[in-house]
Amino acid sequence: MNAWHKFLLFNAKSVTFRKSFIVPLVILVVGTVGIFIATDHASNKLSMASIVASDITNNQTQKQKFINRQEKVPAALRKRLNAELEIVKNYNHGNWSKAAKNKIIINNEDIKTSRLSGDQDSAKAMQLENITLAYSVKHNAFPNTQDLGVQGFNFLGDFLKYIFSRDYFAIPNFHVFTTVY
């Protein structure tokens, strides 16, 4: 057994003390720490209220366009905008239960829309989020839900999907550039 111990120790020393091993190892460790810091920083700035804030701005703009054209504002837009404003107000005041109830209302609308458009993955993700939000409603607990992954490869995958999405580049037939022939 002693011979095997010496043999393994010799191989470990001969591999680990080479520059060709140490440099990639340092890059791996620094990269891992960098991803951890980036995801931690991103998750600290991501909340239910911050996610809804951009929707509020868009919906208020749409509402103003209807008003400027002297048209009736659709009930669905008014309902969604009111729910979003309630989310931000209740979230900022620590009323987690009320904020989660309103987020469930919005998610249910989005689930219907996703199913109609054929996007089953988004519908399933929102259903899972609703389960977490239902717990928040029942126990008035902080709703710890995220729309993006915030750890490691989940964050990286969601981030890259956003960066390389067709809508981001607004390039028609973007699939031509991403298809492997």
C-alpha positions as CSV (number, residue, x, y, z in Angstrom):
1,M,0.0,0.0,0.0
2,N,2.9,2.3,0.7
3,A,4.1,1.9,-2.9
4,W,0.7,3.1,-4.2
5,H,0.7,6.0,-1.9
6,K,4.2,7.1,-3.1
7,F,3.2,6.5,-6.8
8,L,0.0,8.7,-6.5
9,L,1.9,11.4,-4.6
10,F,4.6,11.5,-7.3
11,N,1.9,11.8,-10.0
12,A,0.0,14.5,-8.1
13,K,3.2,16.5,-7.6
14,S,4.4,16.1,-11.2
15,V,1.0,17.3,-12.6
16,T,0.1,20.0,-10.1
17,F,3.4,21.9,-10.1
18,R,3.5,22.5,-13.8
19,K,2.5,25.9,-15.3
20,S,0.3,24.1,-17.8
21,F,-1.8,22.9,-14.8
22,I,-1.6,25.9,-12.5
23,V,-2.7,28.6,-15.0
24,P,-5.9,26.9,-16.0
25,L,-6.6,26.1,-12.4
26,V,-6.2,29.8,-11.4
27,I,-8.4,30.8,-14.3
28,L,-11.1,28.3,-13.2
29,V,-11.0,29.5,-9.6
30,V,-11.0,33.2,-10.5
31,G,-13.8,32.6,-13.0
32,T,-15.9,30.7,-10.4
33,V,-15.4,33.4,-7.9
34,G,-16.3,36.1,-10.5
35,I,-19.5,34.3,-11.5
36,F,-20.4,34.0,-7.8
37,I,-19.9,37.7,-7.2
38,A,-21.8,38.6,-10.4
39,T,-24.8,36.4,-9.5
40,D,-24.8,37.7,-5.9
41,H,-24.7,41.3,-7.1
42,A,-27.5,40.6,-9.7
43,S,-29.7,38.8,-7.2
44,N,-29.4,41.6,-4.7
45,K,-30.8,44.1,-7.2
46,L,-33.5,41.8,-8.5
47,S,-36.9,41.9,-6.7
48,M,-40.5,41.6,-7.5
49,A,-40.9,45.3,-7.4
50,S,-37.9,46.0,-9.6
51,I,-39.1,43.5,-12.2
52,V,-42.6,45.0,-12.3
53,A,-41.3,48.6,-12.5
54,S,-40.5,48.4,-16.2
55,D,-43.9,46.9,-16.9
56,I,-45.5,49.8,-15.0
57,T,-43.7,52.3,-17.2
58,N,-44.7,50.5,-20.4
59,N,-48.3,50.1,-19.4
60,Q,-48.6,53.7,-18.3
61,T,-47.3,54.7,-21.7
62,Q,-49.9,52.5,-23.4
63,K,-52.6,54.0,-21.2
64,Q,-51.5,57.5,-22.1
65,K,-51.6,56.6,-25.8
66,F,-55.2,55.5,-25.4
67,I,-56.1,58.7,-23.6
68,N,-54.3,60.9,-26.2
69,R,-56.3,59.2,-29.0
70,Q,-59.5,59.8,-26.9
71,E,-60.2,56.1,-26.8
72,K,-61.4,54.0,-23.9
73,V,-58.5,52.3,-22.0
74,P,-59.0,48.5,-22.1
75,A,-60.2,47.0,-18.9
76,A,-57.4,44.4,-19.0
77,L,-54.7,47.2,-19.2
78,R,-56.3,49.1,-16.3
79,K,-56.5,45.9,-14.2
80,R,-52.9,44.9,-14.9
81,L,-51.6,48.4,-14.2
82,N,-53.5,48.6,-10.9
83,A,-52.2,45.2,-9.9
84,E,-48.6,46.2,-10.7
85,L,-48.9,49.4,-8.8
86,E,-50.3,47.5,-5.8
87,I,-47.4,45.1,-6.0
88,V,-44.8,47.9,-5.8
89,K,-46.7,49.7,-3.0
90,N,-47.2,46.6,-0.9
91,Y,-43.7,45.2,-1.6
92,N,-42.1,48.5,-0.5
93,H,-44.3,48.6,2.7
94,G,-43.5,44.9,3.6
95,N,-47.1,43.6,2.9
96,W,-45.7,40.5,1.3
97,S,-49.1,38.7,1.2
98,K,-50.9,41.4,-0.8
99,A,-47.9,41.9,-3.1
100,A,-47.8,38.1,-3.8
101,K,-51.6,38.0,-4.4
102,N,-51.3,40.7,-7.1
103,K,-48.3,39.0,-8.7
104,I,-50.3,35.7,-8.9
105,I,-53.1,37.7,-10.7
106,I,-50.5,38.9,-13.2
107,N,-48.9,35.5,-13.6
108,N,-52.2,33.9,-14.3
109,E,-52.9,36.4,-17.1
110,D,-49.4,35.7,-18.4
111,I,-49.9,31.9,-18.2
112,K,-53.1,32.2,-20.4
113,T,-51.2,34.3,-22.9
114,S,-48.2,31.9,-22.9
115,R,-50.4,28.9,-23.5
116,L,-52.3,30.7,-26.3
117,S,-48.9,31.5,-28.0
118,G,-47.7,27.9,-27.5
119,D,-45.0,28.8,-25.0
120,Q,-45.4,26.0,-22.5
121,D,-42.0,26.5,-20.8
122,S,-42.9,30.0,-19.6
123,A,-46.3,28.8,-18.5
124,K,-44.7,26.1,-16.4
125,A,-42.2,28.5,-14.9
126,M,-44.9,30.9,-13.9
127,Q,-47.0,28.1,-12.4
128,L,-44.0,27.1,-10.2
129,E,-43.5,30.7,-9.2
130,N,-47.2,30.8,-8.2
131,I,-46.6,27.9,-5.9
132,T,-43.9,29.9,-4.1
133,L,-46.1,33.0,-4.1
134,A,-49.0,31.0,-2.6
135,Y,-46.8,30.2,0.3
136,S,-46.1,34.0,0.7
137,V,-49.8,34.8,0.6
138,K,-50.6,32.2,3.3
139,H,-47.7,33.1,5.7
140,N,-47.1,36.7,4.8
141,A,-43.5,35.8,4.1
142,F,-41.0,37.5,1.9
143,P,-41.6,36.3,-1.7
144,N,-38.2,34.9,-2.6
145,T,-38.8,34.4,-6.3
146,Q,-36.7,35.4,-9.3
147,D,-37.5,35.7,-13.0
148,L,-33.9,34.9,-13.9
149,G,-31.6,32.3,-12.5
150,V,-29.2,33.8,-10.0
151,Q,-26.7,31.1,-9.4
152,G,-24.0,29.8,-11.7
153,F,-25.0,28.3,-14.9
154,N,-28.7,29.1,-14.6
155,F,-27.8,32.8,-14.4
156,L,-25.3,32.5,-17.3
157,G,-27.8,30.6,-19.4
158,D,-30.6,33.1,-18.8
159,F,-28.3,36.0,-19.4
160,L,-26.9,34.6,-22.6
161,K,-30.4,33.7,-23.8
162,Y,-31.4,37.3,-23.3
163,I,-28.3,38.7,-25.0
164,F,-28.6,36.4,-28.0
165,S,-32.4,36.4,-28.3
166,R,-33.9,37.3,-31.6
167,D,-35.8,40.3,-30.1
168,Y,-32.6,41.8,-28.7
169,F,-30.9,42.0,-32.1
170,A,-34.1,42.6,-34.1
171,I,-32.6,40.7,-36.9
172,P,-35.1,38.9,-39.2
173,N,-34.3,35.3,-39.7
174,F,-31.8,35.2,-36.8
175,H,-32.1,31.4,-36.8
176,V,-30.0,31.4,-40.0
177,F,-27.1,32.5,-38.0
178,T,-27.6,30.0,-35.1
179,T,-28.5,26.9,-37.1
180,V,-25.8,24.3,-37.3
181,Y,-25.6,22.8,-40.8
